[in-house]
Amino acid sequence: MRETKLKQILAAMDAQQYALTVGTATGEALAAAFAKRRVVHAGVRGKPLGPGEWQTAWQSLLRQATKAKQRAAYIHIPFCRHRCLYCGFFQNYADEDRETAYIDSLIKELQLSRDCRYLASGPVNAVFIGGGTPSTLAPHNIARLLDAVRACLPLANDYELTLEGRINDLEPARIEAWLAHGVNRVSIGVQSFDTGVRRSVGRLDDTATILKRLELLSGYNQATVIIDLIYGLPNQTNEVWASDINLLKTAAIDGLDLYQLNIYQGSALQQAIQAGKLPPAATTAEQAGMFAAAGATLTANAFSRLSICHWGKTNRERSMYNTLTKAGRHVIPFGAGAGGNIGGATMMLNRDVAAYIKSIEQGHKPIAAMLLLPAGSELHNAVVGQLERGYLNLKGLAVRYGPEVLELEPLLAIWEARGLIETGPAVARLTVAGQFWYMNITQSVLECLQALTSGRHAVAVQPIAAQG
């Protein structure tokens, strides 16, 4: 029977790993289906390459013509004007002279790959300039970078070019530099509209300023406007969160992301809470309630759901970069701390700005780590792409990738009995509870698939620890 192998795999797990994989039987699936949240980005690990192999491997990848139908590029700007308490990605404070030197090197990095066969063999459909805080760059520096992006990358005719930023940088000189040099989508980290909540975690602007500056950006009518909200922040009561969601109805935006607060170990936010300077953040159960309430309000007001966390308000929002990356499409990385994958290899570039600049001066790709992806990674990408949109089509996956996929049916049956999925005639869909726990579900599905196909694929799964 199809269940036999999976049952054997589950039975061989110790109690802790079993609970991490399958979850806990409870009448409160939304609040307590799993004891802990799992990874921020689901996936399985590959085979690491040694530092001596990185440059040769990178050059070999660039000499290959791509068969990918769609590709993206990620460009990292590792500078912020301020350090927000909740952020786990801070690298460097902004300084214009240092930024100028960095942009010089980033342009050189783009130029190093410009004439390669890999880039010439197909268009780049989406570019995301993230950070850090890219919007903090001086207008002349962001203009130079954007011109290099358009000169060095073969952008598709309908490309999406996103720049990530913050409300405080939405001023005419910066906005006009972005739009004049090719940005057509701006993603702004609002986190909360509430003035008190924002300022308690290091954000500057009040509610009225946020709404006014979003109106300013939208008024140019040249870029899709996206914002991020976080739920579970200290001082963010259910009433504050409901107000945040209700303001989306009238705010000048085209789409939004709703992100669950993660308190990183050793972060400034964790330290502030432990020292009593801030009240505790919402518990996982409280966050679950906030997630469900937001989804109900947005659905009732005809926002379109593009993924578990992402919603469209107008038809301008395509969310192309997010869709491509979640589906495992090629992502070409540029900049200190950028990550990406091409041609069956995934890589992370050096986070240290000085080391990054030195590598570029030597004509090297500033790689800090490189892995060869497992042979089954195409299947894993398909699974992530489906679950990111709230469903899983086992039969369709089995037709394309092999019958082992159907052995997941007993696992789905467990989750259906626990209220995490609903099985239909064609696909299994995540319930509201399943949507909240979708990263746990995704990681568990990937690990079970890797175990089921370990006879075919050389790289075994290495489960990633849960987060608190």
N, C-alpha and C positions, 0 to 999 in steps of 0.2 A: 504494500500500500504506500501511497505517496507520503503519508505521515510518518512512516517508520523512522527514516533517517533524521528528520527534524526532532522527533520525540527523543531519539537517542542523544542527539546533541544537547537538547534542553535538560535531559535527565542527568547528563554528565557534568552539568554546571553545579558549583556549590550554591548554597542558598542565597548568598549575597549577589553573585553574578546572575542567578536566575531572576531575582527580583529586579535587578537593574535592567535586564533584557525584557522581561515580560510585564513587569509592574506588579501591583498589589491589588488583590480582590477587595473592592470597597464599594460601598453604596454612594460614594462621593467621587465619581470619576473626574469631574472638572477640577476639584480641589486636591485630590490625593491619589490619582491613578498610579503615580510613581513616587517613591520616597524622595528622589532628588532629580533636579534637572540634569540633562546630559550636555553634550558639547554644543558650542555656539555654531559651529559649522560641521555638519555631519560628513563622514567620509571614512575610508579605510586607508591604511598606510601602505606605502610602496617600498621598493628596495633603494636604500640610500647609495648615492655615488660619492666617492671620496673627493676631497678638494682638488687633487691632481687631475681629476677627470672632468671637472666642470667646464672649463673653457673649450676643450675639444668637443664635448657633448653639445655645448651651446652652438658652436660653429657648424657642427653636423646638422643640427636642427634647422639652422638658417639656410642651409644648402638644399633642403628638401622642399618640394612643392607641396602646398597644403591641399588636402582633400576636404577640409572643413567647409561646410556650406556657409556658415556665419562665424565671425570672429569678433573679439573685443580686445581692447587695450586698457590697462590700468596704469595710471600715472600718479605717483605718490608725492605729496608735498608735506614734509615732516616738520612744519612750523605752526605754532599757535601763539596768539597774542596773550591769551590767558589760559590757565590750567583749570578745567572744570573738575569738581570733586569726583564725579561719577565716572570719569573717562579712564579707560584702561589702555589708551593708545597714544598718550602724550609722549613726544620725543624731544622737542626743542622749542624754546621761546623764539618768537619772531624777532629778527634783526635784519634790516634791509640790506646791509652790506653782505651779510652771510647768505641771505636769500639770493642776491645777485650772483654770487659765486656758485651757489647751488644750481641756479637756473642755467648758468653757463655750462655746467657739467651735464645737466639733464638734456639740454639741446644736443650736446656732443653724443650722449648715449643714443638719442633718437637717430642721429646721423650715422652712427656706427652700423645700424641695421638697415638703413634706408634702401640700399641697392641689393639686398639679399633676395635670393629666389623665393624664400618663404613668403616675404611680404608682397612680392610682385605677383604671386600666383592667385591672389583673390582679394576682395575688398575687406576692410575693417568696418564693421557695421555700427559698433558702439565704442565710445571712449569715455572713461570715467576718471576725472581728476579728483582724487580724494586725499584724505589726510588724517591727522593734522587739520589745518584750516586753509585750504587753497585760496579762499576769498581774501585772506589777509595780505596776499602778495600785492606789491605796488603795481599800479596799472601798466607801467612800462615793462615790468618783468612778466606779468601774466600775458601781455600782448606778444612778447618775444616767444614765450613758450607755446602759445596757441598757434602762432605762425609756423613754428617748427613742427608741431603736430600735423598741421595740414600739408606741410611740404614733405614730410618724411613717411607718413602713413597713408596708404591708398584708401581713403575714406569712401564709403559707399555714397551714392547720390542721396539716399535718405538717411544718412548717418544720424546717430544720436550722440551729442557731445555734452556730457554733464560736468558741471563744476559744483563742488561741495562748498558750502559756506555757512556763515552765521549772520544773524539779523544785523548786528552792529556794523557789518561791512556793506550793507545795502545802501550805498550812496552813489549819486550819478556818475562820478568819475570812474569808479570801479565797474559798475554795471555796464556802462557804455564801452569800456575796454573789452569786457567779456563778450558782449553781443557783436561788436564790430569785428572780432577776430574768430568767430565761429561757434561760440557756445550757444546751444539751443535748448538746454535744460539746466535748471539751477535747483540744487537740493539743499534746503536750509534746515539746520538743526535748531528747531524751536524748543523741543523737549517738553515744555509746558507753556501755556499762555499766561499762567498765574504769576504775577510779579513776585510774590513772596516765595513761592516754590523755586522759581528760577534763581533768584538772588541767593537763596540759601545754598545752592550748589555751584555758584560761581558764574551764573549768567547775568548780564548787565541790564538789558532793556525791559521796560514795563509793557503791560498788555497793549496799551494804546500805541506805543512805538512799534511793536511787532506788527500790528494790523496795518499801520500806516506804511511801513516799509515794504510789506508784502504787496500792498496796493501800488506802491511806486514801481517795484520790479515788474509786476503784472501789467502795469500801464504801458510799458514799452511794447507789449504784444509781440515779442520776438522769441520768447523762450517759455517752455513749459516750467511751471513753478511747483516744486514738491517740498513738503516739509516732513520732518521727523518729530514724533511725539514719543515720550517714554512714560510707561505706567509703572507705578510702584515707588516713586521718589518719596523721600521724607517730606512730610507736611502735605502730601498730595492725597487728600481724603477722597472718598467716593464722590462727594459733592464737587470738589475741585476738578476731578477727572471728568465728571459729567459736563461741567462747564467747558472744559477743554474740548471735548467732543462736539458739543453744541456749537462752539465758535467756528468749527470747520464748515458749517453750513453757509456762513456768510464770508469767511476769509477768502482773500483773493488768491486761491491756489487751484492747481489742476490735479493734485493727487497727494497722497500721504503714506507714510510708514508708521506703524505702531509697534514699538519695541518694548520688550520686557526688560526692566532694570536688572542688570547683573552687577553685583557688588564684588569687585575683584579683590583677591587676597592682598592685603597690604596697601590698598588704595587709600587716597586721602579721604574718600567718603566713608570707608570702613573705619578709619581712625577717628573721624569726627563723630560718628555714631557711638563708637566705643567710649569716647571721652565725654559723652553727654552733650556735645555741642549741637547735635541734631537729634531729633527723635528717630526711632527705628524706621527703617523702610518697611514697605508692605511685605507681609509674609507671602509665600507662594500661593496659599489658598486665597488671600486677598487679591493678589495679582490676577488669579484665575477669574475672579468675579469681575474685575475691571476689564479684562479681555473680553469676556462674554457680553458685558453691558455695552462696550464700544461697538462690537460687531452688530449687535441688535439695532443700535441707533443708526449706524451707517447704512445698514441694509434697508431699514425703514425709510431712509431719506434718499434712496436710489443711488448711493455710491456703488461703483462696480468693483468687485473684489478681483484683483489680478493675481494675488497669491495669498498665503496665510496672513502675512503681515502688511501687505501693500494694497492700497485702494486707489481707484481713479475717481475723480470728481467730474472731469470733463474728458472728452474724447481726444484731447491733445496728449494725454499721458499714455505712453507706450510701454514704459518700464523695460526697454530693450536690453540694457546692460544687465540688469538684475535677472531677467529671464534667461539670457544666454549663459551667465555664470552659474546659475543654479542648475542648469541642464548640462553643465560640464563642457561647454564649448571652449575653444582655445581662448586664452587670455594672455596677451603679451605684456609682461611687466616692465615698467620703467620707473626709476627713482628709488631713493634709499628707503628700504622697508617694504617695497612693493612685492606682491606675490602673484604668480600666474602659472599657466601650464600650456605647453604646446607639444605636439608630436609624441604624446605618451610620456612626457616628463613634466613634473611640477617643480617649481623653484621658488625660493625666497631670496630677495636681494639684501645686501648688507644694510642694516639700520643705522650704523654709525656714519654720519655725514662726512667726516674727514676721510674715513676709510673708503667710502663710496667715491668721493672725488678723486682720491689717489688711484683707484681702479680705473676710472674713466681716463685719467691722464695717461695710464699705461696701455690704453686701448682694449681693456678687458671688460666683459660684462661683470658687474659687481655682485656676483653670486655668493650667497652665504650658506645655502643648502640646496640640494637637488636630489629628487627621488624619481625613480622609474615607477610609473603607475602599474598596479596589478593588471593582469591580462583581462580581468572582468570589469575594468573600470567603466567601459561603455554602458554596461548594464547598471552599474552603480549610479552613473550619471542620470540614466533614464529614470531610475527609482527616485532619486532626489528631486528631479524635475517634476515628476508626477505628484509626489507628496507635498512639495512646495505649493502646488496648486490645489491640494486638498483631496486627492484621490489616489488609488492604486489599481491598475489594470493588470492583474496577474496573467490572464489569458493572452492578452496582447503582448506582454513582455515575454511569455513563454514561446510564442510563435517566432519572435525575433531572436531571442537569446538562448533558448533551450528549455526543456521540460523541468529542470531543477527548480525553476521559479515557482512552479505549482506546489512545491512542497511547503511553501509558506502558508498554505491554506489553514492548517491547524493553529498557527500563530494568530492569524486574522480572526479565526473563530473565537479564540480566547479574548481578544480585544473587543469583538462584537458583543460577547456576553457581558463584558464590563462597561459597555456604553461608549467605547472610543471610536468605533466605526459602524457603519451601516452597509451591509452588502446588498448590492442591487444586481440585476440580471447581467450587467456588463462590467461594472467597476465597484470597488469598495470605496466609500466616501467617509472622510473623517467627520465625526460629529463635532459640536462646539468643544467638547472636552478633548477629543482627539486633535483638534486644531491647536489647542493650547499646549498639548504635550507632543506636538508633531516632531520636534527635534529628537525626543526620546524614541518615538516610534521609528523615525527615519534611521537613526543610528542602529537600533535593534534589527531592523530589516536588513540593513547592509551587512551587519556582522553575521546574521544567520545565513544570508546568501553566500558570503565568503566561506563560511564553514561548509555549506552544502556543496560548493563547487571547488573545494580545496584540492580535490583529486585532479581537477583539470587545470587549475591555475597554481603557479609556483609560489606566489606570495600569500602567506597566511595572514588572517586578520589579527590585529593587535588591538583589543578593546581599549577605548579611551575612557579615562576615569570620569566619573560624574562630577558635576559642580554642585556646590552647596547653595 
